[in-house]
Amino acid sequence: MHARRSFPVFFRALAALGALGALGASAAATRLAAQGASASSAVTGTFHIVWADARPGTEAPDDHRYALVDDRGRWYDVKIDAATLATLGGARALDRRRVTVDASRVLAPAEADAPMPVLAARAVRLASPRSVSALEAGVSPYTVSGSQAYATILCRFSDTPSNGFVSAAPARAQALMQSTSYPGVDDYYREVSNGQVDLSGSRVLARWYTLPHPRSYYVVNNTADLGKLAQDCTGAADADVDFTRYHGITMQFSDKLDCCSWGGSWTLDRDGQRRGYAVMWVASWGLNAATYDHEMGHSFGFPHSHGPYGKAYDSKWDIMSYAYNYNDPTWGSIGPHTIAFHKALVGWIPASRRFAAPAGEASTILIERDAQPEANAAYLVAEIPIPGTSQHYTVEARRFVGSYDSHLPGEAIVIHRCGTDATVVDPDGNGDPNDAGAMWTPGETFTDAAAKISVTVDALVGNAYRVTIRNGVSLGAGVPTLSAAAAELLGTPSLTASERQMLDDAGNDDGTYNLGDFLAFAERTGQHLDGALVGRLLAGPAGTARGATAGKQEAKP
Amino acid sequence: MRRHVILAALAAALVACARSVPSPTGVPEAGALDVVLDTPNGDDGALLVRVSGGPIDSVTSPAGYAVVAGADEGGTHRIIVQGDVVRGVIARVWVSDASRAASYTAAVEQAASRGYAQRELAGYRASILVR
């Protein structure tokens, strides 16, 4: 299979174009850093997002780090506020690109209380011919297809004693990274990418390479120096590896690192090339299928996803959130597929199977299951822009199928709100994004009244769900039922605040939901008061037509 | 003969109990009350009418309007009447005890024009007419 991955080529081009002018600034910053001085400076190099993954059952202090590897191969931790990043289109617009960081302060390791110098960034600008506009035109630096060859190196801290893990790890790493059968990483990504990616050409050096220093040299104040680890680990194996043959590098360490295992990218000088690699830094506890699959996802550029409750690893719909849906007796934890947002990000969902919901229209479409989809004309994801934001909703179908989605929380349409990352839409607010509140099944409707967006799950048709998506359409199926709208007026609160606002906006728009809005709703949707409705409502408050579940309602009869 | 009289009396008592009849004199007679509208406008599209005074079994509209009714937690009944509503009888309320008809009252709570505008209630009046 032909390999096509854009960012290594891109790195090489940028290095040739931009290295010369950046050397001076980089050197100045380094001098300042070495002195522990704090002064403004500009440092040019390649920007990397590296995601942190805490040991199961714990939380990482930070979700990710930003790093800069300058044009002389030195690396910095980059501190940058969200507002500054937002002006640039988010960190993903910078990731794996050559940039110049304007730093208000350059903190030496001792001053930063960290193993590496820190740039306190006040601005970041692209330092390459390729501009942000290229991203806006739909050019993704993350496109991942074809064979992704990874070199897997086992690196042993000089003070790690011999133990059972050290003995067993080489064979286990080899099985995970070179096996083409379940649940090897190759098998996982072949299935998840729907056959568009494999790990052909990968190699596991099934022996330990001893690092020149003890663990305490690389991990200071419980912060791992990812640059030192990458330099020394790849350096230890350099004589045995031609790094030019690989897109990615998996570094399996002999002990824990800091809080976490890590995944993302890094710039390295190896075998005569300075370029970016997809990189995984795996702690000893992470030698299992779930962690490898997850960290490789980060190395492809996937961020974390999560529920709407401020937790990093709570969504069982995505390997990039909760990776432990199933415990294989041999291989340990096995995670599910990743979500459609991530698959679309790297190009695994062809444009012909991504439905862009047109503004001002109602559309009824089929959404085929996310895992092992049938080769038909049904869409794999619907994407609904949210007006006034840079975000969108994704609508995807999840079914029990294949090796990895057979242990999902359930079978349903699942909706995410997506921006820099994806959040499960879970309106019941009960802290669990894996229960019925997040599963949209036939007869249920998700409504974002403020955005005038609704998604009604009409039916299950084979492996696909028929859904009706209304984008910017005020009224119709998918908004509250007529019975709920009536019950609200008859004395039984049955609408959410957003539903009342939606009906008023679409009705007489006088700031209050009232009889005129009800009349507009009934007439414009062609719905009628009928005897059955009367019967239900006369049963009293318990007989109202709408349940108590906030945000979900029955579809229009 | 005496035995038959006793059985008939017991049966009557059971029926009376089943209907929760407040009156000790026998089974109350069900009946209908008309809700009569007086409106200052000729283009009403919907009315929300409150009916108080006792329980309601069901609601119909002899004038052909669409109607729907419900009770809140306090037992107050409201009726939505939808259509090209004009003055006169707009709804018929069926009650289980017509003898209590005098205790029922009606009031217009909301009115909307056929163009969906919410209306001021000055000039609107709803009353109960015992049939």
Chai-1 contact restraints between the chains, C-beta under 6 A:
chainA,res_idxA,chainB,res_idxB,connection_type,confidence,min_distance_angstrom,max_distance_angstrom,comment,restraint_id
A,A486,B,V68,contact,1.0,0.0,6.0,A-B,restraint_1
A,A486,B,I80,contact,1.0,0.0,6.0,A-B,restraint_2
A,L489,B,L48,contact,1.0,0.0,6.0,A-B,restraint_3
A,L490,B,G70,contact,1.0,0.0,6.0,A-B,restraint_4
A,L490,B,R78,contact,1.0,0.0,6.0,A-B,restraint_5
A,G491,B,D72,contact,1.0,0.0,6.0,A-B,restraint_6
A,G491,B,R78,contact,1.0,0.0,6.0,A-B,restraint_7
A,G507,B,Y116,contact,1.0,0.0,6.0,A-B,restraint_8
A,N508,B,Y116,contact,1.0,0.0,6.0,A-B,restraint_9
A,N508,B,A117,contact,1.0,0.0,6.0,A-B,restraint_10
A,N508,B,Q118,contact,1.0,0.0,6.0,A-B,restraint_11
A,D510,B,Q118,contact,1.0,0.0,6.0,A-B,restraint_12
A,N514,B,Q110,contact,1.0,0.0,6.0,A-B,restraint_13
A,N514,B,Q118,contact,1.0,0.0,6.0,A-B,restraint_14
A,L515,B,A46,contact,1.0,0.0,6.0,A-B,restraint_15
A,L515,B,L48,contact,1.0,0.0,6.0,A-B,restraint_16
A,L515,B,Q110,contact,1.0,0.0,6.0,A-B,restraint_17
A,L515,B,A112,contact,1.0,0.0,6.0,A-B,restraint_18
A,G516,B,A112,contact,1.0,0.0,6.0,A-B,restraint_19
A,G516,B,Y116,contact,1.0,0.0,6.0,A-B,restraint_20
A,G516,B,A117,contact,1.0,0.0,6.0,A-B,restraint_21
A,G516,B,Q118,contact,1.0,0.0,6.0,A-B,restraint_22
A,L519,B,G45,contact,1.0,0.0,6.0,A-B,restraint_23
A,L519,B,A46,contact,1.0,0.0,6.0,A-B,restraint_24
A,L519,B,A112,contact,1.0,0.0,6.0,A-B,restraint_25
A,L519,B,Y116,contact,1.0,0.0,6.0,A-B,restraint_26
A,A520,B,Y116,contact,1.0,0.0,6.0,A-B,restraint_27
A,L529,B,A66,contact,1.0,0.0,6.0,A-B,restraint_28
A,L529,B,V68,contact,1.0,0.0,6.0,A-B,restraint_29
A,L529,B,Q82,contact,1.0,0.0,6.0,A-B,restraint_30
A,L533,B,V68,contact,1.0,0.0,6.0,A-B,restraint_31
A,V534,B,V68,contact,1.0,0.0,6.0,A-B,restraint_32
A,L537,B,G70,contact,1.0,0.0,6.0,A-B,restraint_33
A,L538,B,A69,contact,1.0,0.0,6.0,A-B,restraint_34
A,G540,B,A71,contact,1.0,0.0,6.0,A-B,restraint_35
A,P541,B,E73,contact,1.0,0.0,6.0,A-B,restraint_36
